[in-house]
Amino acid sequence: MPDPEPSEHSADTPAGGHALALDVGGTGIKAGLVTPDGALTRTWRRATRIERGPQAVIDTIADFAAELVEQAAADGTPVAAAGFALPGIIDERTGVGVFSATVGWRDVPFRELLGARLAVPVAIGHDVRAGGVAEARIGAGRGSARFVFLPLGTSIGGAIMIDGVPDLGPHGMGGEFGHIVIRPGGLPCGCGLHGCLAQYSSAGAVAARYAEAAGTRNAGALDVAARLATGDPIARRIWDEAIDVLADALLTTAALLDPDRVVIGGGLAEAGDTLMRPLAATLTAKATYHALPELVTAELGDLAGCLGAGLLAWDLVP
């Protein structure tokens, strides 16, 4: 059985048991037991090891979940349902993992596969949209009828949250903010376009661009932020450009969606005021007729996807 890790959230075991939640990333799988009110009572982690290929990763997800269901039952905290937050293109309606460039799977019937293995109701969600659900119900999106969840991590995802529910659009593709072209003809993106938001304003892009320009190892976006205080001109140029591009994207978001709030998460948000203050100032300076959204940092950190998966699982329990 996997060894438990301490959780940042704790709660007494509810009478109705727990939902099992797994958030699958390219590096690791976060898992936890989630109460109906969104508290994590126990967490585990396991390496994804995507180098083994997509089928091995799928087997790891199923085996890990089955072990945890068995362990929870043995501990007297039975699992009432299970939720999975998955990367890539996810069809939440059918529970199918359509495609993941990170892992390499295609058209995997996760809901059917995992439901048969676990013998409990199974919810399948997109990792970022699941995080948006958690922020809407128990995080920084509480009280907002219309907000955008924008995690600035290795890349940039996004979720358009309306009344606490992700607006998927008719094709299930709503919220792909990272691939809005903000600088036409700019940096090439893995999606095939040039000048996408993710190539400038994701934590991964800030770190990679600094490492390339400075001829150093990639130490992370927060290291770039820390170098601002030393007067590092390369760090300043890349950081300021990331903020300027992000402000342009948010101006477009305000014009198209008119959200009352933008919840910014991911690794770049961990820079706190170093990001948020100049971003708010730049956005305000660029605005003309726009009704600008409130900018806030996400509250749930890297556990948002796991918590969201658990909350989606509870939605299946009568």
C-alpha positions as CSV (number, residue, x, y, z in Angstrom):
1,M,0.0,0.0,0.0
2,P,1.2,3.6,-0.6
3,D,2.5,5.5,2.4
4,P,0.3,8.4,3.4
5,E,1.7,11.9,3.4
6,P,0.5,14.6,5.8
7,S,-2.4,16.7,4.4
8,E,-2.8,20.4,4.5
9,H,-6.5,19.9,5.2
10,S,-8.0,17.7,7.9
11,A,-11.5,16.9,9.1
12,D,-13.4,14.4,11.1
13,T,-14.6,11.4,9.1
14,P,-18.2,12.2,8.0
15,A,-21.0,9.7,8.5
16,G,-21.4,9.3,4.8
17,G,-17.8,8.3,4.2
18,H,-15.4,9.8,1.7
19,A,-14.9,10.4,-2.0
20,L,-11.6,9.3,-3.4
21,A,-9.9,11.9,-5.5
22,L,-7.0,11.6,-7.9
23,D,-5.3,14.4,-9.8
24,V,-3.1,13.1,-12.5
25,G,-0.1,15.2,-13.7
26,G,2.8,14.6,-15.9
27,T,5.2,14.1,-13.0
28,G,3.0,12.8,-10.2
29,I,-0.5,11.7,-9.1
30,K,-2.0,13.4,-6.1
31,A,-4.7,11.4,-4.3
32,G,-6.8,12.1,-1.3
33,L,-10.0,11.3,0.6
34,V,-12.4,14.2,0.4
35,T,-15.4,15.0,2.7
36,P,-18.7,16.3,1.3
37,D,-17.7,19.8,2.4
38,G,-14.4,19.7,0.5
39,A,-11.9,18.9,3.3
40,L,-9.0,16.5,2.6
41,T,-8.6,14.1,5.4
42,R,-5.7,12.1,4.0
43,T,-3.4,12.4,1.0
44,W,-1.0,10.3,-1.0
45,R,1.3,10.8,-3.9
46,R,2.7,8.5,-6.5
47,A,5.0,9.1,-9.5
48,T,3.3,9.1,-12.9
49,R,6.4,7.9,-14.8
50,I,5.1,8.8,-18.2
51,E,8.3,7.4,-19.8
52,R,6.8,3.9,-19.5
53,G,4.1,4.8,-22.1
54,P,0.4,5.6,-21.9
55,Q,-0.9,2.1,-21.1
56,A,1.4,1.8,-18.1
57,V,0.2,5.2,-16.8
58,I,-3.4,4.1,-17.2
59,D,-2.7,0.9,-15.3
60,T,-1.0,2.9,-12.6
61,I,-4.0,5.2,-12.2
62,A,-6.4,2.2,-11.9
63,D,-4.1,0.2,-9.6
64,F,-3.5,3.2,-7.3
65,A,-7.2,4.0,-7.1
66,A,-8.0,0.4,-6.3
67,E,-5.4,0.2,-3.6
68,L,-6.8,3.3,-1.9
69,V,-10.4,2.1,-2.1
70,E,-9.3,-1.1,-0.4
71,Q,-7.3,0.7,2.2
72,A,-10.1,3.1,3.0
73,A,-12.5,0.3,3.5
74,A,-10.0,-1.5,5.8
75,D,-9.6,1.7,7.8
76,G,-13.4,2.1,8.3
77,T,-13.7,5.0,5.9
78,P,-15.4,3.5,2.9
79,V,-15.3,5.3,-0.5
80,A,-18.8,6.4,-1.7
81,A,-17.6,7.6,-5.1
82,A,-14.3,8.5,-6.9
83,G,-13.3,11.4,-9.0
84,F,-10.4,11.8,-11.4
85,A,-8.9,15.0,-12.7
86,L,-7.0,14.2,-15.9
87,P,-4.7,16.2,-18.3
88,G,-5.3,16.8,-22.0
89,I,-8.6,16.9,-23.9
90,I,-11.3,15.4,-21.7
91,D,-14.9,14.7,-22.6
92,E,-16.6,15.0,-19.2
93,R,-19.9,14.1,-20.7
94,T,-18.8,10.6,-21.8
95,G,-15.9,10.2,-19.3
96,V,-13.4,9.7,-22.1
97,G,-9.8,10.9,-22.2
98,V,-9.7,12.0,-25.8
99,F,-6.1,12.9,-26.0
100,S,-3.1,13.8,-23.8
101,A,0.0,15.1,-25.4
102,T,1.8,14.8,-22.1
103,V,1.0,11.1,-21.5
104,G,0.2,10.0,-25.0
105,W,-3.2,8.3,-24.6
106,R,-6.1,8.6,-27.0
107,D,-9.8,7.8,-26.6
108,V,-9.5,6.1,-23.2
109,P,-12.9,5.3,-21.7
110,F,-11.9,6.2,-18.2
111,R,-15.3,6.3,-16.6
112,E,-16.2,2.8,-17.9
113,L,-12.8,1.4,-17.1
114,L,-12.4,2.8,-13.6
115,G,-16.1,2.3,-12.7
116,A,-15.8,-1.4,-13.4
117,R,-12.5,-1.6,-11.5
118,L,-13.6,0.3,-8.4
119,A,-17.3,-0.6,-8.2
120,V,-18.3,2.9,-7.2
121,P,-19.7,5.9,-9.1
122,V,-16.9,7.6,-11.0
123,A,-16.6,11.3,-12.1
124,I,-14.1,12.2,-14.8
125,G,-12.9,15.8,-15.1
126,H,-10.3,18.0,-16.8
127,D,-7.6,18.8,-14.4
128,V,-7.8,22.6,-14.7
129,R,-11.6,22.7,-14.8
130,A,-11.7,20.5,-11.7
131,G,-9.5,23.0,-10.0
132,G,-11.9,25.7,-11.1
133,V,-14.8,23.8,-9.4
134,A,-12.8,23.6,-6.2
135,E,-12.0,27.3,-6.3
136,A,-15.6,28.1,-7.0
137,R,-17.0,26.1,-4.1
138,I,-14.4,26.4,-1.4
139,G,-11.7,28.7,-2.7
140,A,-11.1,32.2,-4.1
141,G,-14.1,32.0,-6.5
142,R,-16.6,31.8,-3.7
143,G,-19.5,34.2,-4.1
144,S,-18.7,34.9,-7.8
145,A,-21.4,34.0,-10.4
146,R,-18.9,34.5,-13.3
147,F,-15.2,34.1,-13.0
148,V,-12.2,32.9,-14.9
149,F,-9.8,30.4,-13.3
150,L,-6.3,30.9,-14.8
151,P,-3.5,28.7,-13.5
152,L,-0.1,29.9,-14.7
153,G,1.9,26.7,-14.4
154,T,4.1,24.7,-16.7
155,S,1.8,26.0,-19.4
156,I,-1.6,27.9,-19.1
157,G,-5.0,26.3,-18.9
158,G,-8.1,27.9,-17.8
159,A,-11.8,27.5,-16.9
160,I,-14.7,29.8,-17.5
161,M,-16.8,29.3,-14.3
162,I,-20.5,30.3,-14.4
163,D,-22.5,29.7,-11.2
164,G,-19.8,27.3,-10.0
165,V,-19.9,25.2,-13.2
166,P,-17.3,25.1,-16.0
167,D,-18.6,26.4,-19.3
168,L,-17.3,23.8,-21.6
169,G,-18.8,25.1,-24.9
170,P,-20.4,22.9,-27.5
171,H,-17.2,21.1,-28.3
172,G,-15.9,20.8,-24.7
173,M,-12.9,23.2,-25.5
174,G,-13.9,26.3,-23.6
175,G,-11.2,27.9,-21.5
176,E,-8.0,27.3,-23.5
177,F,-6.6,30.7,-22.6
178,G,-3.0,29.6,-23.0
179,H,-3.5,29.4,-26.7
180,I,-4.9,32.8,-27.3
181,V,-2.6,34.5,-29.8
182,I,-1.5,37.7,-28.0
183,R,1.6,38.5,-30.0
184,P,0.9,37.6,-33.6
185,G,4.0,36.2,-35.3
186,G,5.7,35.8,-32.0
187,L,7.3,32.9,-30.2
188,P,6.3,29.5,-31.7
189,C,4.0,27.3,-29.6
190,G,3.6,23.6,-29.5
191,C,0.0,23.9,-30.6
192,G,1.3,25.1,-34.0
193,L,0.5,28.8,-33.6
194,H,2.9,31.7,-32.8
195,G,2.6,34.3,-30.1
196,C,0.4,32.3,-27.7
197,L,-0.1,33.5,-24.1
198,A,1.5,30.4,-22.7
199,Q,4.8,31.1,-24.4
200,Y,5.2,34.4,-22.5
201,S,3.2,34.3,-19.2
202,S,3.3,30.7,-17.9
203,A,5.7,29.9,-15.1
204,G,7.4,27.4,-17.5
205,A,7.9,30.0,-20.2
206,V,9.3,32.6,-17.7
207,A,11.8,30.1,-16.4
208,A,12.8,28.7,-19.8
209,R,13.2,32.2,-21.4
210,Y,15.4,33.4,-18.6
211,A,17.6,30.3,-18.7
212,E,18.0,30.7,-22.5
213,A,18.7,34.4,-22.4
214,A,21.1,34.3,-19.4
215,G,22.8,31.0,-20.3
216,T,21.9,29.4,-17.0
217,R,20.1,26.3,-15.9
218,N,16.3,26.5,-15.6
219,A,15.9,27.4,-11.9
220,G,12.1,28.2,-12.0
221,A,9.9,31.2,-12.4
222,L,10.2,32.2,-8.7
223,D,13.9,32.4,-9.0
224,V,13.4,34.8,-11.9
225,A,11.1,36.8,-9.6
226,A,13.7,36.9,-6.9
227,R,16.3,38.2,-9.3
228,L,14.2,41.3,-9.8
229,A,15.3,42.6,-6.5
230,T,19.0,42.4,-7.5
231,G,18.4,44.6,-10.6
232,D,19.0,41.7,-13.0
233,P,18.1,43.3,-16.4
234,I,17.3,40.0,-18.1
235,A,14.9,39.0,-15.3
236,R,13.3,42.4,-15.5
237,R,12.8,42.3,-19.3
238,I,11.3,38.8,-19.2
239,W,9.1,39.4,-16.2
240,D,7.8,42.7,-17.5
241,E,7.0,41.1,-20.9
242,A,5.1,38.3,-19.1
243,I,3.0,40.8,-17.3
244,D,2.4,42.9,-20.3
245,V,1.2,40.0,-22.4
246,L,-0.9,38.7,-19.6
247,A,-2.6,42.1,-19.2
248,D,-3.4,42.1,-22.9
249,A,-5.0,38.6,-22.5
250,L,-7.0,39.8,-19.5
251,L,-8.2,42.9,-21.4
252,T,-9.4,40.6,-24.2
253,T,-11.0,38.4,-21.6
254,A,-12.8,41.3,-20.0
255,A,-14.1,42.4,-23.4
256,L,-15.4,39.0,-24.4
257,L,-16.6,37.4,-21.2
258,D,-17.0,40.3,-18.7
259,P,-16.1,38.2,-15.6
260,D,-16.4,39.8,-12.2
261,R,-13.2,38.0,-11.0
262,V,-10.1,36.3,-12.4
263,V,-8.6,33.8,-10.0
264,I,-4.9,33.4,-10.8
265,G,-3.1,30.2,-9.7
266,G,-0.2,28.0,-10.7
267,G,3.5,28.5,-9.9
268,L,3.6,32.1,-11.1
269,A,0.9,33.1,-8.7
270,E,3.3,32.1,-5.9
271,A,5.2,35.2,-6.6
272,G,2.4,37.1,-4.9
273,D,2.5,40.9,-5.0
274,T,5.5,40.7,-7.4
275,L,3.1,39.5,-10.0
276,M,-0.3,40.8,-8.9
277,R,0.5,44.5,-8.2
278,P,2.2,45.3,-11.5
279,L,-0.4,43.1,-13.3
280,A,-3.3,45.1,-11.9
281,A,-1.6,48.4,-12.6
282,T,-0.8,47.4,-16.2
283,L,-4.3,46.1,-16.8
284,T,-5.8,49.4,-15.5
285,A,-3.4,51.5,-17.6
286,K,-4.4,49.6,-20.8
287,A,-8.2,49.7,-20.2
288,T,-10.4,52.1,-22.0
289,Y,-14.1,51.3,-22.0
290,H,-13.6,47.9,-20.2
291,A,-15.2,46.8,-17.0
292,L,-12.2,45.2,-15.3
293,P,-12.5,42.1,-13.2
294,E,-11.1,41.8,-9.7
295,L,-7.8,40.0,-9.7
296,V,-7.2,37.5,-6.9
297,T,-4.8,34.7,-6.2
298,A,-6.1,31.2,-6.0
299,E,-6.4,29.8,-2.4
300,L,-6.1,26.0,-2.9
301,G,-2.6,25.7,-4.5
302,D,-1.6,22.5,-6.1
303,L,-4.4,20.6,-4.3
304,A,-7.2,22.4,-6.3
305,G,-7.4,19.6,-8.9
306,C,-7.6,16.9,-6.3
307,L,-10.2,18.7,-4.3
308,G,-12.2,19.4,-7.4
309,A,-12.2,15.8,-8.4
310,G,-13.5,14.8,-5.0
311,L,-16.3,17.4,-5.1
312,L,-17.3,16.2,-8.6
313,A,-17.4,12.6,-7.2
314,W,-19.7,13.8,-4.4
315,D,-22.1,15.2,-7.0
316,L,-22.8,11.6,-8.1
317,V,-23.8,10.5,-4.6
318,P,-27.6,10.8,-3.9
